[in-house]
């Protein structure tokens, strides 16, 4: 067993704290450590790094070192995607965005992240869950920075999320949650912005589907 004094004496280089959403890969640390993988393993043993997936690690906040801690699925997914593509090219979308925006109350088992190029799903090792990557033109998505337990992450806006959910309800394996999420986010959306996004992204059919689910009496004018 590692004593708490050993935990407290482990000081991470400042460069590690600058990683997007505190998420690291051993190959990214070659300029800091001569042998990154053994060093990462040592830091995991000391409790200052949390292994979230094979080859991906999250820095544990000092207050949680030595204690049971699990980052939220959506924040962890954003961190993993950001470590691969960069923080400005990884956007939480779909049902995961709805979860971050407070429109899905229950925890999910799949996180959905928009990225600029194809990537295989990544299974997490700290829970039964996975990260699914969706190739999108991330520069064209309507997104905003939202604070997560690991730091700020890009998340699609309510308007963009409504369109994405209506277009591909099956993404994220949470279809039972989609309709109620659309209803909540639609009421928070700006109708003009929603219509403009639908026109710009050729998602008119998705907008009409969302409106039919919400109901004519709930539509904004």
N, C-alpha and C positions, 0 to 999 in steps of 0.2 A: 504494500500500500504506500502511496506517495503522501507525505505529510503536507499539511496546508502551507507550512513555511516554504516548502519546495515550490508549490504552486506560485506563491507570492514572489518568489525570487526569480521566476522566469520572466524575463523582459523581452518582448518582441521588438525587432527592428522597426523603426518608424515607417519604412517602406511598405511593410506588410499591412499596416493600418490604412494605407491609401488604396488598397484593392477595392474595386467596386463591390458594395454590399458585403465587405469583409470576407469575400470568397476567393480562395487561392487554389492554384494547381502547382504541384511540385516543379513542373517544367518552367514555370514563371519565376522561380526563385533561384535560378542558376547564377544570376548576378549578385545574389546576396549570400548564398551558402555554397561552399565547394561541393558538398554532397547533399543536395536538397532532400532526397527521399528519406535517408536515415534521420535527418534533422526534423522533417515533418513528423515522422513516426515518434520521435522523442517528444515533440510538442503535443502530439495527441496523447501520449502516455501521461504527460504532465497536466492534461486537462485544459490547455490553452487553445488547442485546435479541436474542432469537432468534425469528424469524418461524416459527410452527408451523402456521398456517393463515391464509387470507385474513382480515385484520382481527383476528388474535389473536397476541399476542407473550408470550414468557416471559423473565423476567429471568435472565440467565446469572450463575451464582455467580462471585464474583471469581476463584477458582482456575481457572476454565475460560475466562475471557475471553481471546480470542486463540487458543484451541485448538479442535480439532474436538470438538463436543459435541452430543449428541442426547438429549433427555429420553425416559424410557420412555413407550410409547404410553398405558398406563393412567393414568399421572400427568398426561400432557398432556391426555388426555380429561377427567379430573376437573377440571383447571384451566380448560379451555374451558367446561365445564358450570357450574362455580362462578362464572365471570365473567358468565354469563348469568343464572343463577338464585340465586346465593348459595351459600356453602359448605355450608350446612345443608340445601339442597334438591337436591343433586347427589350421587348415590350410585352408586359403581361396582358393577355387578351382573353376574349370569350368568357367562359364560365369562371375562369380564375380572376379576370378583371371584375366580374360581378361580385365575386367573393370579397375582393379587396375593397370594393366600393360599398360593401355592406348590404348587398342585395341577395346574398346566399348565406343563410345562418349556419348551416352545418359544415363541418370540415369535409374536404374532398380528398380523393385518392389519386387524382390526376391533375397536374398543373399544365396550363397551356401558355406557351410563350411564342410571340411572333419574332422571327429572326430573318435576316436577309438571304440565307442559303440553307439548303437541306441539311438536316442532322438527325441521326437516329435517336429514338427515345432513350432516356437515361433513367435507370432504376435507382431509387434511393436505397441506401444501406442502413439508414437509421429508423426506417419505418416501411410499411408496405404501401408504397406510392411510387409514382414515376413522373418525369417531366416530358411532355410532348412538345416538340418544336414544329411550328407551322411557318413555312416559307411565305413571306409577305414583303411587299415594298414598304419597309418600316418608315421610310421618309414620308410616305403618303398617308400613314395612319394618323388619326387625330388622338393624341396622347398627352398626358400631363404627368408631372412628377408627384408621386404620393409617398408619404413617409411610411416605411415599414419597420419592423423590429430590427432590421439589419441596415437601415439607412434608406434614402430616397430611391425609388425605382420608377421607371416609366410604366404607366398603366393607361390603357385606352379609356377615353372619356365615356361618360354615360351614353352619349349619342353614338359613338363608334361601337360601343359594346352592344347596344340594342341591335344594330345592323349585323354585327358579327354573330350574335346568338341566333337571330332569325335566319341568317344564311346557312349556318352549320350548327344546328342544335345538338348534334351528336358528339361534337368535339368535347373531350373531357369526361365522357361517360357519366354525365349527370343530367340526362334529358328531363328527368322529373322536376328539376329545379329551374329549367329554362324559362318556362312561361311566366312564373311568378317573378323571376328576376327581370324579365323584359317589362312586365307591368310596372314594377317599382322604378326601374331606370328610365322608362319612357316618360313617366310623370315628372322626373327630375330633368328631363332633356329640354333643350331649346328647340322648338319646332322648326324654325328657320334654319338653324345649324344642322339639324337632322336631315331636312330635305336637301340641303346643299351637299352634305356628305354623300347621301344616297345618289345624287345626280353625278357628282364628281367620280365616285367609285363604281358607278353602274350597278347600284344595289337597290334599284327601285322595287324589284320583286321582294327583296328582304324587308324593305320598309312597309310595303303593303301587307306582308305576312304579319309583321309585328303589330301593325295597326289593327288587323283583324283579330289578333289574340287579345289585344288590350280592350277592344270594343269601341264602337263608334262614339258612345257617350263619353268616353274618357279622352278622346282626341283633343289636342290643343288646336286652337284656331289662330 
